[in-house]
Every structure is written in structure tokens, then in C-alpha cells.
Amino acid sequence: MLPANSKAHVDCVSRVLRNAGRLPDAPVPELILDSWRRSMDEFRLDPGSLQGPRILSQDLLRECRERAESFLRIAGEEVSRLHGRVRGADYCVLLTDAQGRTIDYRVEAAIRSDCRRAGLYLGTCWSEGEEGTCGVAAVLTNGVPVTVHKRDHFRAAFIGLTCSAAPVFDPQGGLLGVLDVSAVESPDDRRSQHLIRQMVVQSAREIENAFFMHSTRGQWVLRAHAAPGYVDSQPDYLFAWDNDGRVLALNPAARRYLLQRHGQLPRHIGEVFELDALRAAGDASPTRLPGHELHVRLSAPRRAVSVALAAGDGAELDPRIAENLRLAVRVKDRQLPLLIHGETGAGKEVFARQVHEASARRDKPFVALNCAAIPESLIESELFGYVAGAFTGASGKGMRGLLQQADGGTLFLDEIGDMPLALQTRLLRVLAEGEVAPLGAARRQAVDIQVICASHRDLAALVAAGAFREDLYFRLSGARFELPPLRERSDKLALIRRLLDEEATRCGLRLGLGGAALECLLGYRWPGNVRQLRHVLRYACAICGGDSIHLDDLPPDVRGETPALAESDHADCPERQSLLDALVRHRWKPGPAAQALGISRATLYRRVNQHGIEMPGKRRGQAPGPR
């Protein structure tokens, strides 16, 4: 039997929907009323349901977070800043992806349990088709900021919550995700949420602008505001174009500005602004544009090299990765599929994103799927999508698969070697015919996609073993690139410093790195590569008690001797071979060899002993003398 307040809510929803159009003053806004109608009539949801939201499995959550890695990294600082402003009033902050799945979360420990019981937690799913009217779902459906306050919610499970949410758009106008601030308890008057909603809208705009600037580093960028003092710090309008003047990116305000003035979105920047006036817009102070009520600043393109691959401005980038990037960018626009091989965590997806951003498809979607990170039973529906009612539990609206989402852009299939054979056959057909058939669909739909695949496994060996289709292998490996593991990279020092700056900034800190800690990080073997390095630095930033990270702040398995290092004294061990190569190349002189490897002399001596390498004139186990 329903509690009294839940029964009253069901009665209210039923009465309002039954008499919609005849009531002179509906108890909820029109946007909420429309959502109630869909929740009842289209999705067949029960307004009396007390069940909490669906929660993703850990594997699926990890996959969602990995897909949104850049978005999470850029948004994290603002999410923390927003939480710092609202936590005193017992609000939590959620960040979802474009499907309404919570991928980041901030909450005070004192109210964590209450929020979790209310469904406000990492991994919860808030689509309208599953949960009915709620803050995130309303933004996903309407694309505008909204407050869904208490009994505005459709399902009785959520009528105690208040949720203020705002969309975050990418530079091409697509939805990146939703920023939401929610509370388990709040005043009944919805006007009490006005200030909270304004704060959410402002933070969503800050995230949008930060993502815009990150995504357009290789383009001309114009920042604009009606007041000159805000051009640099809080620009209202952002425009980006390439060297040919093609408009490639606009923030939402710039999109609205152009539509109001021109009635459509211009293709060339010369249709919007006088080119001579733009050339003067990079001076020391913002420039007033003739014919516009705008003050502007123009920024020239910068070389955009991703942090997981690069170690600064590109000058210190490992030469093997730099050459791979150069070649991959050259072949990407020749309709050749790319195959990237490298150890887990070596930065294969980041490499693929970098290639996409430098290609002719950079203003189209980049869609990623890790074939090893989600259950085999779900890969097919994720990749191909499905129509409404295709199978038990399918969404009432159906779902566009990743192949359709990537139409016009790039599809990145990580760990392709783990794709089931049956799906390999379907994928081969899509690549051959350029058409995809969602599950349960009667018709095929044309798609135009560029495929980049990656694997840590030897696909040729899988083909020989009958575990991977030979015809698919040759179709995918038009150009092959090998990414070196972190332990072999020459840019480790600069990479460590850059990642530390990122993770410290994410926590609102400025941290240095002690000598012993740096020595340990440079000497560690990094079996998990760049991904493991980032996690280690994130851990160290979290537990560091001062203004510098010391050896004790590193995880125990990193600062101690690990079994993986001790077991690696086989003749074919990559680390042993790299040591030998460096020593031979530098005539067995420890100092120059250590410098070439990017490690200290002490670390070189330790590894020489661990791998059983005998230095000329030295007994095994004896450290070489200085040279």
C-alpha cells in the first residue's frame, strides 16, 4: 500500500492529466506537464513507483567515464567549484553524459547516505524514458535549463527532491552532458531555487567555454563581449574557424547571435565580420568591431597535442609518437582505416582522438567503444542500436547505436580483438556496404564513418588461431601504428610534471614534486602505462598534506619493489632489451645511458642488477663505478 503522500501525488498527476486543457491554472509549468504526459502515455511509467533509478554496473560506468575522459577532466574543476558554493546548504552536484548517466559527483560526507538512498549517486541513469520527469531528463528532452521541484517529479520515488539542471553543449552544438544540483530537503516554494538555478547555468557556461577553448586549440578563435573588460575573463561569444576561414565551432550564445543577425549559420567567417577588422583584433586591448556591438580578441591557432601523448608544447614529445602522429594525420583523410597497437593504458584512444581532431572530420562526432569493457551481450545493442520493442527491457524510444552516432565522423573501436566473432561478421558488412541495421529494424540506414581500431593483442596471431576474421583484419589494418609503453618513452619527466599540474589543478591545489618521489616515478616500470600514472598522481594529490608530494604520498606498490619488476629478467623482456641497447649505444657508460633512458644513474644500476646484466669488468650484483 502506498504511503499517504505518494498516493496524494498519484491522485494529483492523474487528475491534472485527465483535466489538462480544462484547468485554468495547472499546478505545474507547461514543460513539466508535457513531460508528465509523455511519462504516462508514451513510456507507460507508474507515478506511484517508489523504486530508485537504474544504476550502471562498474564495467559500464567505467566505459562511460572513459568515453567522456576529456569532458570529465575539463569539467572537474568547475564541478568542484560549484559544489563549494552550494554544499553549505546540503546540495550535491551531478554531471551526466548526453544519455543522462551520472559520470561525476560531489557530495559532503554528512549527507552522502541520504543522497544515495534518494538516487543521487555515481552511475545513476536519469533518462525520461526510464525515470519520467526529473531535472536531468527535462534538460535532455528540451535542451534548456530547468528546475524540477519536489512534486514536479513524475514518480513518487523522487517527490522529495529538488533538482536544478542546465545543458552543456559542445562547439558544434551537440549535447555533451547535463550539470545538476540537487537536494534531498528544501523549502516547498520553488522560488527558493532561483539562485541555485542561476549558479548552475553559470557553471555550465564556464564548462562549455573551457571545453570550447580546449577543442579549438588548432583553430582561429574569436572571443567577444559587449563590455571590453569581460572579453578575456568571461566572453559571451566564442567563434572558431580554420585557415581557410571556414566556421567550425560556435558556443551557444554565438550560435544564437548569428541566427538573429543572419537567419542562418554562415559557412565563412568573412560573412560575419570584416576580415581587415579581425586582423587588428589580436592587439594588447580588446578591439571594437565595426557594425557590431562587440569588443573582441583574436587568438591564432596553437598546436594541439594531447596530454596523454605529449609532454608539454610538443617539443619534448617522444619522437616515435611524434612521427606516428605525423604519419597518421597524413593517411587519415585518404579513407584508410587505422590500426593502433600498444599496451593497455598507453594512450591509444587519446592518439585516435588526436588524429580525428587533425582530420577533415574534426567537426563531426568522435565516438568510442571499448569492446573489452562491456559485457558481450551488450556490445551488439551499443554498436548497432535498436528500435522500440526490439527485445525485453528495450527503451520505449529505441536507441541510436554508436555506428549511427558516428555518422560523418570517426568510430574508435578499442580492444577490437575482444569483439565476438558473430559481431565481427556484422561489422565487416557495415564497413563493406556503408549501411547499418539496428536490432529489430526492417530497413538499413546509410552511414559514413571512418574507423580507427586499437588492441593490445596481436591480431595477426588471433587470425592464425581462428579467433579473429582474416578479411576484417585486412580491412581494418590499412595503416598500422605502434605506441611505445610509458617505461620506454623519452618524455616521461615532462609528462609526469604535466599530469601532476592537471591533477593538482583539478583538486584546486598547486603542488611540487619531491626529489625522492620523482626518482621513484621515473624508475617505476608502469605496467598500466599513462592511465596508471594519472591514477597514481591523483591518489598522491588526494593524500598529500603539504605543498609538495613526497615518497610517502605515493601508493605502496609504486614506491616498493614490485613482483613484476623482479620477474622480468628474461632475455626477451622489453625493459632489459632497452637497457642493453642504451648501454651498448653509449659504450657501457652508465651516465650517458641513464640520461638517454630518462632515469637516474642509481635507477640504472638497480635495473642492471635486477635484469642480470653484467657490465664489462664488473661482477654481477656489483654497481658500476662512475664514468
KELO-512882 format. One record per residue (C-alpha): x, y, z; residue in three letters; residue number from 1. Coordinates in steps of 0.02 Angstrom, whole numbers, plus 50000, padded with zeros to 5 digits. Each point is the difference from the previous one (the first is absolute). Example, Ala and Ser with C-alpha at 12.3 -4.5 7.8 and 13.67 -1.06 7.14 Angstrom:
BEGIN
      xx      yy      zz    aa     i
   50615   49775   50390   Ala     1
   50069   50172   49967   Ser     2
END
This chain:
BEGIN
      xx      yy      zz    aa     i
   50000   50000   50000   Met     1
   50068   50171   49952   Leu     2
   50044   50126   50136   Pro     3
   49874   50143   50014   Ala     4
   50113   50131   49917   Asn     5
   50038   49882   49854   Ser     6
   49815   49962   49975   Lys     7
   49960   50185   50003   Ala     8
   50132   50028   49866   His     9
   49928   49863   49889   Val    10
   49826   50076   50019   Asp    11
   50068   50172   49955   Cys    12
   50091   49938   49843   Val    13
   49847   49902   49943   Ser    14
   49882   50146   50029   Arg    15
   50111   50126   49911   Val    16
   50027   49889   49848   Leu    17
   49816   49954   49992   Arg    18
   49946   50182   50004   Asn    19
   50146   50074   49903   Ala    20
   49935   50143   49893   Gly    21
   49849   50029   50112   Arg    22
   50092   50057   50155   Leu    23
   50017   50190   50002   Pro    24
   50163   49992   50097   Asp    25
   50100   49837   49995   Ala    26
   50101   49965   50158   Pro    27
   50161   49973   49901   Val    28
   50086   50094   49856   Pro    29
   49958   49952   49821   Glu    30
   50170   49918   49974   Leu    31
   49967   49886   50150   Ile    32
   49823   49963   49943   Leu    33
   50063   49945   49828   Asp    34
   50125   49885   50084   Ser    35
   49863   49926   50111   Trp    36
   49899   49961   49843   Arg    37
   50146   49911   49918   Arg    38
   50042   49906   50159   Ser    39
   49822   49935   50014   Met    40
   49946   49977   49818   Asp    41
   50161   49965   49905   Glu    42
   50111   49915   50129   Phe    43
   49862   49917   50103   Arg    44
   50085   50042   50164   Leu    45
   49915   49982   50169   Asp    46
   49988   50166   50096   Pro    47
   49983   49901   50162   Gly    48
   50164   49905   49977   Ser    49
   50119   50014   50147   Leu    50
   50144   49912   49913   Gln    51
   50162   50097   49986   Gly    52
   50089   50036   49835   Pro    53
   50095   49868   49902   Arg    54
   50184   49992   50048   Ile    55
   50135   49953   49875   Leu    56
   50114   49853   50035   Ser    57
   50180   50045   50041   Gln    58
   50057   49942   49827   Asp    59
   49871   50106   49910   Leu    60
   50035   50150   50111   Leu    61
   50186   49985   49965   Arg    62
   49963   49990   49814   Glu    63
   49891   50157   50007   Cys    64
   50133   50096   50096   Arg    65
   50137   49947   49881   Glu    66
   49897   50059   49851   Arg    67
   49978   50169   50085   Ala    68
   50179   50014   50066   Glu    69
   50035   50172   49922   Ser    70
   49830   50066   50054   Phe    71
   50027   49938   50178   Leu    72
   50175   50071   50011   Arg    73
   49947   50171   49938   Ile    74
   49838   50008   50101   Ala    75
   50073   49932   50163   Gly    76
   50068   50164   50067   Glu    77
   49837   50094   49971   Glu    78
   49897   49857   50074   Val    79
   50106   50012   50158   Ser    80
   49985   50191   50003   Arg    81
   49811   49991   49983   Leu    82
   49988   49872   50139   His    83
   50105   50113   50111   Gly    84
   49867   50136   49978   Arg    85
   49847   49891   50036   Val    86
   50059   49865   50121   Arg    87
   49965   50110   50152   Gly    88
   49814   49987   49958   Ala    89
   50011   49809   49983   Asp    90
   49995   49991   49810   Tyr    91
   50097   49872   49898   Cys    92
   50062   50024   49822   Val    93
   49981   49874   49859   Leu    94
   50075   50000   49825   Leu    95
   49921   49883   49873   Thr    96
   50043   49952   49822   Asp    97
   49886   50031   49852   Ala    98
   49897   49846   50044   Gln    99
   49966   50059   50178   Gly   100
   50123   49880   50086   Arg   101
   50086   50076   50152   Thr   102
   50188   49999   49965   Ile   103
   50060   50123   50133   Asp   104
   49935   50044   50172   Tyr   105
   50038   50113   50149   Arg   106
   49917   49982   50171   Val   107
   50044   50035   50181   Glu   108
   50033   49845   50105   Ala   109
   49865   50050   50126   Ala   110
   49860   49984   49872   Ile   111
   50074   49866   49887   Arg   112
   49889   49861   50066   Ser   113
   49840   50103   49985   Asp   114
   50044   50049   49821   Cys   115
   50039   49822   49953   Arg   116
   49834   49937   50067   Arg   117
   49914   50136   49897   Ala   118
   50088   49942   49842   Gly   119
   50127   50141   49993   Leu   120
   50157   49900   49969   Tyr   121
   50135   49957   49874   Leu   122
   49939   49885   49862   Gly   123
   49814   50040   50015   Thr   124
   49901   50020   49837   Cys   125
   49876   50143   49979   Trp   126
   49921   49986   49827   Ser   127
   49818   50048   49984   Glu   128
   49957   49830   49926   Gly   129
   50060   49913   50158   Glu   130
   49968   50123   50142   Glu   131
   49868   50118   49932   Gly   132
   50002   50184   50041   Thr   133
   50161   50053   50092   Cys   134
   50130   50136   49984   Gly   135
   50126   49910   49888   Val   136
   49864   49924   49890   Ala   137
   49917   50168   49974   Ala   138
   50165   50074   49939   Val   139
   50034   49850   49887   Leu   140
   49827   50019   49922   Thr   141
   49989   50190   49984   Asn   142
   50181   50057   49996   Gly   143
   49969   50147   50119   Val   144
   50035   50032   50185   Pro   145
   49861   49942   50114   Val   146
   49951   49977   50183   Thr   147
   49898   49845   50041   Val   148
   49941   50033   50176   His   149
   49931   49866   50116   Lys   150
   49827   49949   49934   Arg   151
   50048   50053   49824   Asp   152
   50081   49828   49990   His   153
   49891   49868   49918   Phe   154
   50047   49851   50106   Arg   155
   49959   50000   50186   Ala   156
   50176   49938   50038   Ala   157
   50069   50174   49964   Phe   158
   49868   50121   50065   Ile   159
   50109   50053   50146   Gly   160
   50142   50057   49886   Leu   161
   50033   50169   49923   Thr   162
   50110   50000   49844   Cys   163
   50067   50147   49901   Ser   164
   50090   49950   49840   Ala   165
   50077   50079   49845   Ala   166
   50066   49932   49835   Pro   167
   50183   50001   49950   Val   168
   50023   50010   49811   Phe   169
   50152   49960   49894   Asp   170
   50073   50123   49871   Pro   171
   49892   49924   49862   Gln   172
   49838   50021   50097   Gly   173
   49985   49819   50056   Gly   174
   49959   49956   50180   Leu   175
   50152   49952   50104   Leu   176
   49905   49971   50161   Gly   177
   49897   50075   50140   Val   178
   50056   50091   50157   Leu   179
   49879   49975   50145   Asp   180
   49988   50064   50179   Val   181
   49880   49903   50111   Ser   182
   49944   49995   50181   Ala   183
   49906   49870   50100   Val   184
   49914   50135   50106   Glu   185
   49952   50177   49952   Ser   186
   49860   50130   50025   Pro   187
   49835   49964   49913   Asp   188
   50002   50164   49903   Asp   189
   50085   49972   49832   Arg   190
   50060   50181   50001   Arg   191
   50126   49947   50132   Ser   192
   50096   49915   49859   Gln   193
   50020   50153   49889   His   194
   50177   50042   50059   Leu   195
   50055   49818   49992   Ile   196
   49939   49989   49821   Arg   197
   50097   50157   49951   Gln   198
   50158   49926   50076   Met   199
   49976   49838   49903   Val   200
   49974   50095   49837   Val   201
   50157   50103   50029   Gln   202
   50106   49847   50040   Ser   203
   49934   49907   49848   Ala   204
   50051   50149   49893   Arg   205
   50175   50000   50078   Glu   206
   50019   49816   49957   Ile   207
   49939   50030   49822   Glu   208
   50124   50140   49973   Asn   209
   50145   49900   50074   Ala   210
   49957   49850   49889   Phe   211
   49986   50117   49851   Phe   212
   50174   50074   50028   Met   213
   50073   49826   50025   His   214
   49920   49931   49842   Ser   215
   50049   50145   49887   Thr   216
   50184   50019   50044   Arg   217
   50048   49969   49818   Gly   218
   49879   50131   49931   Gln   219
   49976   50188   49995   Trp   220
   49895   50048   50151   Val   221
   49906   50163   50026   Leu   222
   49940   50046   50176   Arg   223
   49868   50136   50011   Ala   224
   49897   50096   50127   His   225
   49900   50160   49998   Ala   226
   50112   50071   50139   Ala   227
   50189   50005   49967   Pro   228
   50044   49951   50178   Gly   229
   49920   49829   49983   Tyr   230
   50072   49945   49833   Val   231
   50145   49903   50075   Asp   232
   49927   49941   50165   Ser   233
   49817   49964   49959   Gln   234
   49967   50011   49813   Pro   235
   49818   49983   49950   Asp   236
   50035   49946   49822   Tyr   237
   50129   49878   49931   Leu   238
   50034   49972   49813   Phe   239
   50129   49883   49922   Ala   240
   50054   49976   49818   Trp   241
   50141   49919   49903   Asp   242
   50135   50079   49892   Asn   243
   49880   50003   49852   Asp   244
   49872   50099   50100   Gly   245
   49875   49856   50017   Arg   246
   49898   50021   50159   Val   247
   50027   49840   50099   Leu   248
   49938   50036   50176   Ala   249
   49882   50116   50094   Leu   250
   49947   50005   50180   Asn   251
   49809   50009   50029   Pro   252
   49999   50189   50023   Ala   253
   50097   50026   49837   Ala   254
   49882   49881   49912   Arg   255
   49848   50101   50059   Arg   256
   50086   50164   49955   Tyr   257
   50031   49945   49820   Leu   258
   49826   49929   49977   Leu   259
   49923   50163   50061   Gln   260
   50107   50107   49884   Arg   261
   50009   49888   49846   His   262
   49855   49878   50017   Gly   263
   50122   49856   49972   Gln   264
   50173   49945   50050   Leu   265
   50130   50071   49878   Pro   266
   50128   49880   49927   Arg   267
   50143   50126   49987   His   268
   50057   50122   50134   Ile   269
   50010   50137   49868   Gly   270
   49810   49996   49988   Glu   271
   49992   50053   50184   Val   272
   50144   50120   50030   Phe   273
   50109   50113   49894   Glu   274
   50165   49908   49978   Leu   275
   50104   50159   50014   Asp   276
   49920   50037   50169   Ala   277
   50037   49823   50060   Leu   278
   50185   50017   49958   Arg   279
   50011   50142   50126   Ala   280
   49911   49902   50137   Ala   281
   50153   49918   50075   Gly   282
   50074   50158   50074   Asp   283
   50035   50034   50183   Ala   284
   49823   50061   50037   Ser   285
   49831   49935   49935   Pro   286
   49946   50077   49834   Thr   287
   49827   50070   49958   Arg   288
   49935   49922   49839   Leu   289
   49918   50119   49875   Pro   290
   49816   49964   49975   Gly   291
   49989   49893   50157   His   292
   49968   50041   50183   Glu   293
   50146   49888   50044   Leu   294
   50176   50016   50066   His   295
   50110   49855   49945   Val   296
   50169   49916   50017   Arg   297
   50071   49883   49866   Leu   298
   50114   49853   50041   Ser   299
   50106   49913   49868   Ala   300
   50000   49809   49987   Pro   301
   50107   49905   50122   Arg   302
   50068   49827   49974   Arg   303
   49881   49885   50092   Ala   304
   50094   49850   50069   Val   305
   49908   49892   50124   Ser   306
   50070   49984   50175   Val   307
   49997   49811   50007   Ala   308
   50114   49996   49848   Leu   309
   50094   50163   50013   Ala   310
   50107   50068   50138   Ala   311
   49980   50187   49982   Gly   312
   49992   50106   49844   Asp   313
   50055   49855   49890   Gly   314
   50186   50039   50002   Ala   315
   50034   49860   50123   Glu   316
   49879   49874   49926   Leu   317
   50073   49826   49980   Asp   318
   50064   49998   49819   Pro   319
   49917   49832   49961   Arg   320
   49829   50068   50051   Ile   321
   50030   50164   49908   Ala   322
   50042   49906   49840   Glu   323
   49849   49885   50020   Asn   324
   49887   50152   50020   Leu   325
   50074   50083   49848   Arg   326
   49975   49846   49891   Leu   327
   49827   49959   50069   Ala   328
   49936   50175   49965   Val   329
   50063   49987   49821   Arg   330
   49911   49835   49964   Val   331
   49840   50034   50099   Lys   332
   49917   50104   49863   Asp   333
   50044   49872   49865   Arg   334
   49857   49886   50057   Gln   335
   50121   49875   50076   Leu   336
   49948   49913   50161   Pro   337
   50129   50012   50139   Leu   338
   50054   49863   50119   Leu   339
   50090   50051   50160   Ile   340
   50096   49872   50101   His   341
   50064   50031   50175   Gly   342
   49990   49942   50179   Glu   343
   49846   50035   50106   Thr   344
   50002   50180   50062   Gly   345
   50132   50057   49875   Ala   346
   49886   50136   49928   Gly   347
   49923   49915   49849   Lys   348
   49833   50092   50013   Glu   349
   50086   50166   50028   Val   350
   50108   49968   49847   Phe   351
   49842   49962   49900   Ala   352
   49915   50160   50062   Arg   353
   50154   50101   49952   Gln   354
   49994   49930   49824   Val   355
   49813   50035   49988   His   356
   50024   50181   50057   Glu   357
   50131   50027   49865   Ala   358
   49895   49922   49862   Ser   359
   49867   50070   49883   Ala   360
   49869   49918   50113   Arg   361
   50051   50098   50155   Arg   362
   49834   50094   50007   Asp   363
   49904   49834   49997   Lys   364
   49975   49876   50143   Pro   365
   50139   49894   50075   Phe   366
   49915   49847   50075   Val   367
   50093   49869   50101   Ala   368
   49958   49823   50055   Leu   369
   50112   49890   50107   Asn   370
   49956   49824   49944   Cys   371
   50080   49924   50155   Ala   372
   49918   50114   50128   Ala   373
   49817   49952   49980   Ile   374
   49915   49829   50005   Pro   375
   49994   49905   49835   Glu   376
   49810   50000   50006   Ser   377
   49994   50191   49995   Leu   378
   50130   50035   49865   Ile   379
   49878   49967   49857   Glu   380
   49866   50121   50062   Ser   381
   50131   50132   50043   Glu   382
   50079   49988   49828   Leu   383
   49848   49977   49888   Phe   384
   49860   50073   50108   Gly   385
   49822   49937   50002   Tyr   386
   49822   50052   49961   Val   387
   49862   50015   50130   Ala   388
   49944   49830   50063   Gly   389
   50144   49906   49918   Ala   390
   50025   49894   50156   Phe   391
   49940   49986   50179   Thr   392
   50063   50148   50101   Gly   393
   50033   50108   49847   Ala   394
   49965   50185   50019   Ser   395
   49830   50056   49938   Gly   396
   50089   50125   49887   Lys   397
   50129   49880   49931   Gly   398
   50183   50051   49995   Met   399
   50117   50063   49866   Arg   400
   50154   49890   49994   Gly   401
   50178   50064   50000   Leu   402
   50016   49967   49813   Leu   403
   49857   50122   49968   Gln   404
   50065   50124   50128   Gln   405
   50168   50001   49910   Ala   406
   49921   50036   49830   Asp   407
   50110   50125   49909   Gly   408
   50136   49985   50130   Gly   409
   50116   49872   50078   Thr   410
   49959   49836   50088   Leu   411
   50136   49941   50118   Phe   412
   49992   49815   50048   Leu   413
   50120   49967   50143   Asp   414
   50054   49821   50038   Glu   415
   49926   49942   49835   Ile   416
   50081   49831   50030   Gly   417
   49870   49967   50135   Asp   418
   49851   50021   49883   Met   419
   49899   49838   49982   Pro   420
   50015   49913   49831   Leu   421
   49815   50019   49961   Ala   422
   50011   50189   50020   Leu   423
   50159   50004   49895   Gln   424
   49895   49934   49856   Thr   425
   49868   50137   50023   Arg   426
   50134   50135   50015   Leu   427
   50085   49939   49842   Leu   428
   49835   50016   49906   Arg   429
   49976   50178   50062   Val   430
   50175   50050   49945   Leu   431
   49977   49917   49830   Ala   432
   49826   50067   49962   Glu   433
   49994   50163   50100   Gly   434
   49832   49953   50075   Glu   435
   49944   49951   50175   Val   436
   49844   49909   50059   Ala   437
   49950   50032   50183   Pro   438
   49933   49850   50095   Leu   439
   49818   49972   49953   Gly   440
   50006   50122   49853   Ala   441
   49926   49952   49832   Ala   442
   50110   50120   49901   Arg   443
   50184   50037   49990   Arg   444
   50063   50178   50022   Gln   445
   50149   50075   49909   Ala   446
   50148   50054   50107   Val   447
   50163   50088   49956   Asp   448
   50131   49958   50128   Ile   449
   50190   49994   50012   Gln   450
   50058   49857   50109   Val   451
   50148   50000   50117   Ile   452
   50031   49840   50096   Cys   453
   50119   49958   50141   Ala   454
   50057   49847   50095   Ser   455
   50133   49945   50122   His   456
   49988   49826   49924   Arg   457
   50088   49935   49845   Asp   458
   49856   49994   49874   Leu   459
   50103   49903   49873   Ala   460
   50025   49863   50130   Ala   461
   49813   50003   50039   Leu   462
   49965   49978   49814   Val   463
   50118   49850   49994   Ala   464
   49911   49926   50151   Ala   465
   49829   50023   49920   Gly   466
   49944   50126   50132   Ala   467
   49992   50149   49881   Phe   468
   49936   50012   49822   Arg   469
   50140   50016   49874   Glu   470
   49897   50105   49879   Asp   471
   49954   50122   50139   Leu   472
   50181   50010   50056   Tyr   473
   50059   50053   49826   Phe   474
   49856   50123   49984   Arg   475
   50044   50083   50166   Leu   476
   50190   50005   49984   Ser   477
   50020   50122   49856   Gly   478
   50135   50088   50102   Ala   479
   50075   49932   50160   Arg   480
   50080   50100   50140   Phe   481
   50092   49939   50154   Glu   482
   49992   50102   50162   Leu   483
   50147   49973   50118   Pro   484
   49963   49959   50183   Pro   485
   50030   50137   50127   Leu   486
   50157   49914   50069   Arg   487
   50084   50020   49829   Glu   488
   49950   50181   49967   Arg   489
   50131   50136   49998   Ser   490
   49878   50135   50059   Asp   491
   49955   49923   50169   Lys   492
   50064   50144   50106   Leu   493
   49903   50135   49909   Ala   494
   49846   49887   49993   Leu   495
   50004   49972   50188   Ile   496
   50010   50186   50031   Arg   497
   49858   50040   49880   Arg   498
   49885   49867   50072   Leu   499
   50041   50056   50177   Leu   500
   49951   50179   49955   Asp   501
   49835   49937   49929   Glu   502
   49955   49892   50150   Glu   503
   50053   50132   50126   Ala   504
   49897   50133   49910   Thr   505
   49852   49881   50000   Arg   506
   50012   49998   50191   Cys   507
   50025   50188   50010   Gly   508
   50183   49981   50052   Leu   509
   50174   50050   49942   Arg   510
   50120   49860   50042   Leu   511
   50184   49967   49974   Gly   512
   50085   49831   49989   Leu   513
   50137   49948   50122   Gly   514
   50162   49927   49935   Gly   515
   49974   49826   50074   Ala   516
   49822   49991   49933   Ala   517
   50057   50054   49827   Leu   518
   50139   49872   50003   Glu   519
   49875   49866   50045   Cys   520
   49879   50050   49861   Leu   521
   50139   50004   49871   Leu   522
   50065   49832   50055   Gly   523
   49834   49908   50010   Tyr   524
   49958   49878   49859   Arg   525
   49819   50061   49974   Trp   526
   49912   49841   49945   Pro   527
   49839   50103   49986   Gly   528
   50087   50135   49898   Asn   529
   49933   50180   49990   Val   530
   49831   49953   50075   Arg   531
   50086   49927   50153   Gln   532
   50114   50153   50015   Leu   533
   49849   50116   50001   Arg   534
   49914   49897   50136   His   535
   50159   49996   50106   Val   536
   50016   50189   49990   Leu   537
   49815   50022   50038   Arg   538
   50023   49891   50155   Tyr   539
   50154   50099   50053   Ala   540
   49909   50167   49980   Cys   541
   49857   49935   50106   Ala   542
   50106   49946   50149   Ile   543
   50139   50129   49990   Cys   544
   50001   50107   50158   Gly   545
   50116   50139   49944   Gly   546
   50049   50098   49846   Asp   547
   50109   49863   49929   Ser   548
   49977   49814   49965   Ile   549
   50126   49889   50090   His   550
   50043   49816   49987   Leu   551
   49878   49952   50139   Asp   552
   49856   50079   49901   Asp   553
   50019   49872   49861   Leu   554
   49905   49834   50004   Pro   555
   50098   49860   50087   Pro   556
   50011   49891   49845   Asp   557
   50082   50143   49904   Val   558
   50128   50051   50129   Arg   559
   50048   49819   50040   Gly   560
   50082   49866   49895   Glu   561
   49862   49917   49900   Thr   562
   49996   49817   49950   Pro   563
   49975   50050   49819   Ala   564
   50171   50083   50000   Leu   565
   50086   49857   50088   Ala   566
   49927   49869   49883   Glu   567
   50055   50088   49841   Ser   568
   50178   49934   49983   Asp   569
   49959   49898   49845   His   570
   50106   50025   49847   Ala   571
   49852   50065   49898   Asp   572
   49940   50126   50131   Cys   573
   49974   50170   49914   Pro   574
   50073   50096   50148   Glu   575
   50155   49890   50004   Arg   576
   50023   50024   49813   Gln   577
   49981   50189   50012   Ser   578
   50132   50002   50138   Leu   579
   50120   49898   49893   Leu   580
   49968   50109   49847   Asp   581
   50038   50159   50096   Ala   582
   50156   49929   50082   Leu   583
   50070   49932   49838   Val   584
   49959   50162   49907   Arg   585
   50094   50100   50132   His   586
   50146   49877   50015   Arg   587
   49944   49937   50171   Trp   588
   50017   50171   50079   Lys   589
   49864   50009   50138   Pro   590
   49982   50189   50002   Gly   591
   49959   50029   49815   Pro   592
   49895   49839   49994   Ala   593
   49895   50055   50149   Ala   594
   49975   50173   49924   Gln   595
   49942   49923   49835   Ala   596
   49874   49892   50093   Leu   597
   49936   50146   50103   Gly   598
   50047   49921   50166   Ile   599
   50128   50032   50135   Ser   600
   50165   49909   50012   Arg   601
   49942   49914   50161   Ala   602
   49844   49934   49914   Thr   603
   50107   49937   49855   Leu   604
   50112   49905   50121   Tyr   605
   49850   49922   50087   Arg   606
   49921   49943   49837   Arg   607
   50164   49931   49933   Val   608
   50010   49888   50155   Asn   609
   49815   49952   49992   Gln   610
   50015   49944   49819   His   611
   50163   49907   50026   Gly   612
   50099   50109   49880   Ile   613
   50187   49984   50026   Glu   614
   50097   50159   49969   Met   615
   50172   49980   49922   Pro   616
   50131   49980   50137   Gly   617
   49868   49983   50139   Lys   618
   49935   49849   50092   Arg   619
   49812   49974   50001   Arg   620
   49917   50096   50143   Gly   621
   50141   50128   50012   Gln   622
   49952   50177   49953   Ala   623
   50103   50073   49858   Pro   624
   50119   50137   50048   Gly   625
   49974   50178   49942   Pro   626
   50052   50044   49824   Arg   627
END
